[in-house]
Amino acid sequence: MNEDNQILLFSFFIFYLVFGGIILLRKNNKKVIIINLSIHIIISSIFWYEYENVGPGGGSFVVWFFWLVFNGVHTLILILFLLFYLIRKNNN
């Protein structure tokens, strides 16, 4: 496994770690869990397909980069959602 794939794997690890926190806190609200997991699986599947089947010339690096950006943005949104939920829960 090369370093690029290790970076991508680490971003997936962070995403699923945050996602696990949301699952633990929002057990009753399955809608949030299903929507986020569906978005992540669908878009990651598209990126994976493009990453594996794109031709030479730096195209796979571009797909890898945008896949990493997607994971980072989605993880950041989930972290903000988690913080908002925790702050709201503590104020009540």
Steps between C-alpha positions, in 0.01 A plus 500: 500500500649831399493821703213651302273211587607516864397865515163412346459209742574733793232742379252209489604401853437852632165513318379171647626598845290818492212310341516247784467787748187618322358147505559476875338836572213487251375144549135599463543712187576249227429756227827688559700178507346358183535824302866552590597140442315492166670818381840369602457159339358633171757772446791286618392226260503749213843628600634145543379400154656808342824452697536142378401562138643840411788503255859615548614859498416607852127436474499252784676754723226755430232245587693402814535866602130577459411178683718617788339846490153342505592286802647802678199723437251229594695425819515871586123531454445198726734643766311832495170311521632296793623810683170680439307200632721470810473872579123494452469188713704653785297823500171314547 
